[in-house]
Structures are given as structure tokens and as C-alpha cells.
Amino acid sequence: MTLTATDRPRNSWGLSASAVDLRRPTRPEAPVTIPAQPQRLTLDLARTAVLVIDMQNDFCHPDGWLGGIGVDVSGTAAPAGALAGLLPALRAAGVPVVWVNWGNRPDLANLPPGVLHVYDADGTGGGIGSTDSPTGSPVLQKDSWAAAVVAGLTAEPGDLHVDKYRMSGFTDTPLDSILRNLRVDTLLLTGVNADQCVFATLIDAANLGYDVVMLEDAVATTSPQFCLDATVYNVRQCFGFTATGADLLAALDPPGPGPRAGLGPRP
């Protein structure tokens, strides 16, 4: 059976027994315009993906790793709430949802000393990958409770998952290959910590040529406020744009009659 262009994966050939069509499927533009800084933005949802970074128990749950060593994680509830409303709307608009989470190997074989040093300054244990965690679950180990998505957020069957092992979601992972296959140009950056893993991933994305938009109400950090302020400044100044998930959600499904921005008429 020959698949039509709309049924085929985004990066695929047209194949039959007698011919190969090297043209990739053409996706209709789905523009949506939102307030942003430093300038208003128009996104093409057909070429956009959302990255949800590190919304995991060890970072966000009060009984997780950070909470267990005395870090105040209460601020992570805000992005969880924003994402709970935004992600279903993005899925409905055809935007891929990519969960980019720490998922350490049990043997930690690919973690260099600099990563193992995080929260374990004297090398006595308790850092990334430690089995000595207050949760009883190895810190951020793949398939553990520690690395699971925090309650209130749900990964759906059509979502994509990328395990990461550095602050950036691109280093030593297939994230770039996945996004290229999705034919994505624009990335919406969400999750925690805004000034650490979200920012590191955003910088690498920008350096690879993606358009980057950090959604301010869908990120948080356990760092001091000045760290978040500096991150927001640098995103706007050097790498891309900031906007809010609330404004994007409103643009995806505005109240009252009339067409949705870039999504065609209401049913």
C-alpha cells in the first residue's frame, strides 16, 4: 500500500514498487501570533516542537532528591500547572511533545567527573547518580521513581522521550536527529531548572540553528531570583525570545466565535 503524503512520517520518501519520490510530505503552514520579548512572534506550529525538560520527581516532588537534601522545590508547581493546560492544546494542534529527562544508566558509565560532582562537592556521595538518596531511589536513574514525570503531568502515547546525561539535552543524545526527522525549526523550551538544564539545552539548540522560545510561565528554578533574571535577559539578548504559555494557549483557542489563529475554523 502506498501512503499518502498526510499519512507518511514528516521525513520520508514516497515509495512504490516502481518508483521513489524524494520529495518530503508538505505540511500546511499553521501560523499563530503571540506577544513575546523582545518582539511579537509569529510561529508556524507545523514546524514547531515543545521540549519539556526535567519535570521529574527528583527535581519537582517534595520527597524527591532535591527536596530530600533541603532544596525548596515549591516553585516547580507553577510550570507543572502551566504545562498541564498547555500540552493538550499543543498536541491537538499537531505540535510534537518531547520529554527530555535525566535517565542515568545504573552503572553511570557515561557520566564524567564534572557531572558526578554536582551536589557532591567533596565526593562523599549524594550527587547525580548516587544510590544514597533520601528517596531510596537512585538519583535520576532511568525507569526509577526518581526519574519519573512528576504527578500532574502525563506523557501521552504519541509523545517522544529522550534520556539525557548532561545539563544540555543535546549532548550524547539523539535529540537533534529526532527534531530533524520531525522537520522542526522552532522549539518551545519549558521545564526546570530554567538557568541550568533548560538554558543549556536552549543555548545548544540556538547554536544548532533552531529558533528558540522560552515560555516564562512554564519554567522555574530552585536558584536565587537573580539567576532567573539573568537567564531571561540572556535569552532575549543573545539567543531567541521569551513568551508565555498563557498567551500561546489563548492564541491556540481564543474565546468566542471566529477562527483559531493558524488552525482554521472552529468545528
N, C-alpha and C positions, 0 to 999 in steps of 0.2 A: 504494500500500500504506500502511495506517495503522500507525504504530509503536506498540507497547505502551509503557506508562509506563517499564518497566525498560529498554527499548531506546533511549529518547529521551535526548538530552543533558539534563544536570541542569537547565538553564534553558531550557525550551522549551514551546511550546504543543502541545496535541493538535489535529491538523488532519485534516479530511476534505473531500470535495468540497462538503459541505453545511453544515459546522459548524466552529466554532473553540472549543476548550476552553482557557480561560486558566489553568486550574489547572496548576501545575508538577508534574512527577513527584515522588511521595513516596518518599523513601529510608528504609528501616527504620533505626531507631537501631542503632548499633554501639558501645555503651559499653565503655570499658576504664578501669580504675582503676590508678594508678601512684603511687609515692612522689614527692613534689615539695616544693619550698620556695616560699613559707612554709607551704603546706598541701598535704595529699594532694589529688590531682586525679582527676576522672573526665572523660574525653574522649569525645566522640561521633565515632568515626572516620568516620562518614558525612558529617560536616560539618568535616572536618579536612584540611589540606594540609601538606606539608613543603616548606620553601624551602631549597635547597642553594645557598649564596652563595659565589661566588668561589673554588671549588675548582678553580683553573686553574693551568696550567704557570707563568705568570709570578709567581704567589704561592706555589706549593707545590713546584715542581720545583727541585732544587738548581742546575740550569742555566738557570732562568728569570730574569726581570728582577730580582726582589729578591735571589735568590741571587747573581746576577752582580755586584751592587753591594755585596756584602758582608753582606747581612742573613741571619741564621741562620733558615732555614725548616724546620729539622728537626722542630719541634713540630707542623707541619701533617700529619705522618704519622698522628698519633693520630686526629683526626677522619676522615681518609680511611679508616682501618681500621674505625672505628665505623660509618661510613655504608655501607661495603661489605657489612656484615652486616645493617644495619637497613633499607636501602632496598628490597631484595627482599621483606622481610616486610611493609612498608607497602604496597607495590604489591599484594601478594597480598590484603591487607585492603581494597583499593579506595581507598587514600589517594593522591590525586594527588601526583606528584613534580614540583616546579617548579625548574628550574635557573635561577638569577638571577646572571648573569655579566657582567662588563665585556665590551663588544663595540663598541669605538670605531669611528666612521666613519673611513675613511682620511684625509678632509680635516679631521677634528676640528672641523667647523663648529658643532657644538652644545656644545662644551666651553668654559666660561667660564674666565677667568684663574685663578680660585681653584682649579679642578681641575687645570689645567696646571701650577700651582705646586707640586703635591705631588711630593716628591723632586727638585724642580728649583728650589731656593730662589733661586738667582741668575739663573735664566733662560738658562743656557748649554746646556740640553738634558739628556736622561736621565730626564725625568719621565713621567707618564702620557701616552701617545700618541706618545712620542718614537720616531723611526726609528733613533736612535743607541743601540741596546740591545746589551748583551753577547751576547744570544742570536742576533742577526742578524735577529730577527723583530720587527716594530714592536710596541711595548709595548701589550698588551691590545687589539690591533686585531681586529675581527670576522673570523672564519674563518681566523685565523692560528694557528700552533703556540702562540704565546704565550697566546692566549685559550682554547685547547682545554682540556677537562676533563683533570685530571691522571690519569696511569696508575694503575690500581687501582680507579677508579670508571668506571662505564659508564652513559651515558644510554640508556634503552630507548625503543623506538619510540612507546610511549604517553605518555612524559614530555612536559612542556611546557618551553619555553625562552623566557626574557625577557632581552634585552640591556639593560644599564644603563649609565649615563654619569655617575653621581654616587655618593657613598657609600651613599645610600639607593636601594633597588631600586624605589621608588615614583615618584620624581621623573622626569618626562619619559619614562615607560614605560607600557605597558598592563597592568602587573601587577594593579592594583586591579580593572580591568574583567574580567580573566581570573578572578580569585578570586571576584568577584561572580557571574559566569556559572557557576562551579563550585558556587555556593551554600555557600560555605565560611565558617565562623565562627571556627575555631581554626587558628592557624599554629604549626607546629613550626619553630623557627629553628636552622639549622645552618650551618657553614662558617667562613670566615675573612674578615677578622680580627674576632674577637669584639667588640672595643672600638671598631671603626671601621665597616665596612660592615654587619656583622651587627647591631650595636647601632643604627645609623642606620635600617636597614630595620625593626627591631623597634619603635623609637620611632614611626615613621610609621604602622606597622600599628596600634599601640595607639591612636594619635590618630585613626585612621580607624574605630575601633570593633571591631577584631579582638581575639580573645583570643590572647595571645602566650605561648609556652612556649619558652625557650631550653634546648636539650639540651646540658648542660655537657661531656659526653664527646665530643660531635660538633662542638665549636667549638675554635678555638685562636687565638692571636695571636702576632705577632712583637714585640709591645710588651713592656715590662717587666711583671713579675707584678702590680705594684700596679694597672696599668691593667685587667687581667682581674678582679682582686678588686673594684675599684670598679664595673665593669660588672655583675658578678654581684649585688652589693649593690643597685645601682640597678634592675636588672630586677625583683628581688624586692620592693623597697621602693616603686617608683613605677609600674611598667608591667605586670607579669604574674608569671610563675612560672619557676622553673628545675627541670629534672628531668634524667634521664639516658636516653640511648638504650638502654643495657643494661637498665634497668628496664622500658622500654617494650617492648623485644624479648621480655623474659621474660613480660610480660603478654600479648603477642600470641600466643606459642606456649609455654605453660608445660610443663614436663616431666611425663611420666606421663599416665595416663588422665584423662579429665574434660573439661569444656567449656573452650574458649578464652574468655577474658574478652571478652564482647561480640561474639564471632564465631560463636556457635552451636557445635554439637557437632563433634567431630573426625570426619573421614571414616573 
